[in-house]
Amino acid sequence: MTVEAEKFLVDMEANGIPRDAGTFRVLITNLCKIRKTEDAMNLFRRMGEWGCSPDADTYLVLIRSLYQAARISEGDEMMTWMRSAGFGDKLDRKVYYGFIKILCGIERVEHAVKVFRMMKGYGHAPGVKSYTLLIEKLSKHNLGDRANALFREAVARGVTVTSGVYKVDKRYVKAKKEKKVKKRLTLPEKMRLKSKRLYRLRMSFVKKPKRRMLRA
């Protein structure tokens, strides 16, 4: 917990102002806004010491902040805790799209697809925005086959997705290996090469003289 946040909570206690989930939500939200995700997590972990439990909005702001900080596994874990706390109904299609957008923004497309599948698994039908964003990102990551499969899925589900041509990001294009072109030898070069081979062949049949031991 930051010194400022702890001082604020102590001052509230000294002045008889009750602390509740809303107080912590405001503090955690402000810490996440200035990219102090670890401080926000420390404050979240100590909420129990002050007799408070996080609400749905607190969980959501932390999940977003963890994803933005590329702390993917922690973001997933926070989502699990949110469900365990009884706030699973707050994870709707709009919220899932927000997660997918963040993950695509930091180029974690594979995990964005995982969250997309999770959304469908919990009974939330993806909308145009989710399909369009993932199709575009998969295409730019040189994953055209998967982008096309997602497009066909959207059409089959009755989601109106506009087809388009997307340019593959250079970072995801595999460099082609240049084939070595065998140099064509001229006739004189071929003759010299043949002469050397014949010489080595003849020499292979010549017995080398044995070395005699010199007597003392």
C-alpha positions as CSV (number, residue, x, y, z in Angstrom):
1,M,0.0,0.0,0.0
2,T,1.3,3.5,-0.8
3,V,2.0,5.9,2.0
4,E,-0.6,8.3,0.7
5,A,-3.3,5.7,0.6
6,E,-2.6,4.4,4.1
7,K,-2.5,7.9,5.5
8,F,-5.8,8.6,3.9
9,L,-7.4,5.5,5.5
10,V,-5.9,6.3,8.9
11,D,-7.2,9.9,8.7
12,M,-10.6,8.5,7.9
13,E,-10.5,6.3,10.9
14,A,-9.3,9.1,13.2
15,N,-12.2,11.4,12.0
16,G,-14.8,8.7,12.5
17,I,-15.5,8.4,8.7
18,P,-16.5,4.9,7.8
19,R,-14.4,3.0,5.3
20,D,-16.3,0.8,2.9
21,A,-15.8,-1.0,-0.4
22,G,-16.5,2.3,-2.3
23,T,-13.5,3.9,-0.5
24,F,-11.1,1.2,-1.6
25,R,-12.6,1.1,-5.1
26,V,-11.8,4.8,-5.5
27,L,-8.2,4.4,-4.2
28,I,-7.5,1.3,-6.3
29,T,-9.0,2.9,-9.4
30,N,-6.9,6.0,-9.1
31,L,-3.7,3.9,-8.6
32,C,-4.6,1.8,-11.7
33,K,-5.1,5.0,-13.7
34,I,-1.5,6.1,-13.0
35,R,-0.2,2.6,-13.8
36,K,0.6,1.7,-10.2
37,T,-0.8,-1.7,-10.6
38,E,1.3,-3.3,-7.9
39,D,0.3,-0.7,-5.3
40,A,-3.3,-1.3,-6.3
41,M,-2.8,-5.0,-5.7
42,N,-1.2,-4.5,-2.3
43,L,-4.2,-2.3,-1.3
44,F,-6.6,-5.0,-2.6
45,R,-4.8,-7.7,-0.5
46,R,-5.1,-5.6,2.7
47,M,-8.8,-4.8,2.4
48,G,-9.6,-7.6,4.8
49,E,-7.5,-5.9,7.5
50,W,-9.8,-2.9,7.4
51,G,-12.9,-5.1,7.4
52,C,-13.8,-4.5,3.8
53,S,-14.5,-6.8,0.8
54,P,-14.0,-5.8,-2.8
55,D,-17.0,-5.1,-5.0
56,A,-17.5,-6.0,-8.7
57,D,-16.1,-2.7,-10.0
58,T,-12.9,-3.2,-7.9
59,Y,-12.3,-6.6,-9.5
60,L,-13.0,-5.3,-13.0
61,V,-10.6,-2.3,-12.7
62,L,-7.9,-4.7,-11.4
63,I,-8.4,-7.2,-14.2
64,R,-8.1,-4.4,-16.8
65,S,-5.0,-3.0,-15.1
66,L,-3.3,-6.4,-14.8
67,Y,-3.9,-7.1,-18.5
68,Q,-2.6,-3.7,-19.5
69,A,0.5,-4.4,-17.5
70,A,0.9,-7.7,-19.4
71,R,0.4,-9.6,-16.1
72,I,-1.9,-12.1,-18.0
73,S,-2.0,-15.0,-15.6
74,E,-2.8,-12.6,-12.7
75,G,-5.6,-11.1,-14.7
76,D,-7.0,-14.5,-15.3
77,E,-6.7,-15.4,-11.6
78,M,-8.5,-12.1,-10.6
79,M,-11.3,-13.1,-12.9
80,T,-11.6,-16.4,-11.2
81,W,-11.7,-14.7,-7.8
82,M,-14.4,-12.4,-9.1
83,R,-16.6,-15.3,-10.0
84,S,-15.9,-17.0,-6.7
85,A,-16.9,-13.8,-4.9
86,G,-20.3,-14.1,-6.6
87,F,-19.9,-11.4,-9.2
88,G,-19.8,-13.6,-12.3
89,D,-23.0,-12.0,-13.6
90,K,-21.1,-8.7,-14.0
91,L,-18.8,-10.3,-16.6
92,D,-21.1,-9.7,-19.6
93,R,-20.4,-9.3,-23.3
94,K,-19.4,-5.7,-23.1
95,V,-16.9,-6.4,-20.3
96,Y,-15.3,-9.3,-22.2
97,Y,-15.0,-7.2,-25.3
98,G,-13.1,-4.6,-23.2
99,F,-10.7,-7.4,-22.1
100,I,-10.2,-8.6,-25.7
101,K,-9.5,-5.0,-26.8
102,I,-6.8,-4.5,-24.1
103,L,-5.1,-7.8,-25.0
104,C,-5.1,-7.1,-28.7
105,G,-3.7,-3.6,-27.9
106,I,-0.7,-5.2,-26.2
107,E,-0.4,-7.8,-29.1
108,R,-1.4,-10.7,-26.9
109,V,-3.7,-12.1,-29.6
110,E,-3.5,-15.7,-28.5
111,H,-4.8,-14.8,-25.1
112,A,-7.4,-12.5,-26.6
113,V,-8.7,-15.6,-28.5
114,K,-8.8,-17.5,-25.2
115,V,-10.9,-14.8,-23.5
116,F,-13.1,-14.8,-26.6
117,R,-13.7,-18.6,-26.2
118,M,-14.3,-18.1,-22.5
119,M,-17.0,-15.5,-23.3
120,K,-18.7,-18.0,-25.5
121,G,-18.3,-20.7,-22.9
122,Y,-20.2,-18.7,-20.3
123,G,-23.1,-18.2,-22.7
124,H,-22.3,-14.7,-24.0
125,A,-22.7,-14.4,-27.8
126,P,-19.8,-12.3,-29.3
127,G,-20.9,-9.3,-31.3
128,V,-19.7,-7.6,-34.4
129,K,-16.9,-5.6,-32.5
130,S,-15.4,-8.8,-31.0
131,Y,-15.3,-10.7,-34.3
132,T,-14.1,-7.7,-36.3
133,L,-11.3,-6.9,-33.9
134,L,-10.0,-10.5,-33.7
135,I,-10.2,-11.1,-37.4
136,E,-8.2,-8.0,-38.1
137,K,-5.6,-8.9,-35.4
138,L,-5.2,-12.5,-36.5
139,S,-4.7,-11.3,-40.1
140,K,-2.1,-8.8,-39.1
141,H,-0.3,-11.6,-37.1
142,N,-0.1,-13.6,-40.3
143,L,-2.7,-16.1,-39.1
144,G,-5.0,-15.8,-42.1
145,D,-6.4,-19.3,-41.9
146,R,-7.7,-18.7,-38.3
147,A,-9.0,-15.3,-39.3
148,N,-11.0,-16.8,-42.2
149,A,-12.3,-19.6,-39.9
150,L,-13.5,-16.9,-37.4
151,F,-15.1,-15.0,-40.3
152,R,-17.0,-18.1,-41.3
153,E,-18.1,-18.7,-37.7
154,A,-19.5,-15.1,-37.5
155,V,-21.4,-15.6,-40.7
156,A,-22.8,-18.9,-39.5
157,R,-24.0,-17.2,-36.3
158,G,-25.7,-14.5,-38.2
159,V,-23.2,-11.8,-37.2
160,T,-22.7,-9.2,-39.9
161,V,-19.0,-8.9,-40.4
162,T,-17.6,-6.9,-43.3
163,S,-14.9,-8.7,-45.1
164,G,-11.7,-6.8,-45.8
165,V,-8.1,-7.0,-46.9
166,Y,-5.6,-6.7,-44.0
167,K,-1.9,-6.0,-44.4
168,V,0.3,-8.5,-42.5
169,D,2.5,-6.8,-39.9
170,K,6.2,-7.1,-41.0
171,R,7.1,-8.3,-37.5
172,Y,5.1,-11.5,-38.2
173,V,6.4,-12.3,-41.7
174,K,8.9,-15.1,-41.8
175,A,12.0,-14.2,-43.9
176,K,12.4,-16.4,-46.9
177,K,15.7,-18.3,-47.0
178,E,17.6,-17.6,-50.2
179,K,18.4,-20.6,-52.2
180,K,22.1,-21.1,-53.1
181,V,22.5,-21.1,-56.8
182,K,25.1,-23.6,-57.9
183,K,27.8,-22.0,-60.0
184,R,28.2,-23.4,-63.5
185,L,31.7,-24.3,-64.3
186,T,33.4,-23.4,-67.6
187,L,34.9,-26.2,-69.7
188,P,38.6,-25.4,-68.7
189,E,37.5,-25.5,-65.0
190,K,35.7,-28.9,-65.5
191,M,38.9,-30.3,-67.2
192,R,41.1,-29.2,-64.3
193,L,38.6,-30.6,-61.7
194,K,38.5,-33.9,-63.6
195,S,42.3,-34.0,-63.8
196,K,42.6,-33.5,-60.0
197,R,40.1,-36.3,-59.3
198,L,42.0,-38.7,-61.6
199,Y,45.3,-37.8,-59.9
200,R,43.8,-38.5,-56.4
201,L,42.4,-41.8,-57.7
202,R,45.7,-43.0,-59.0
203,M,47.5,-41.9,-55.9
204,S,45.1,-44.0,-53.8
205,F,46.5,-47.2,-55.4
206,V,50.2,-46.3,-54.8
207,K,51.6,-48.0,-51.7
208,K,53.4,-45.7,-49.3
209,P,56.9,-46.9,-48.3
210,K,57.2,-48.2,-44.8
211,R,59.5,-46.4,-42.5
212,R,62.5,-48.5,-41.3
213,M,63.6,-48.4,-37.7
214,L,67.1,-47.1,-37.4
215,R,69.5,-49.3,-35.4
216,A,71.5,-47.7,-32.6
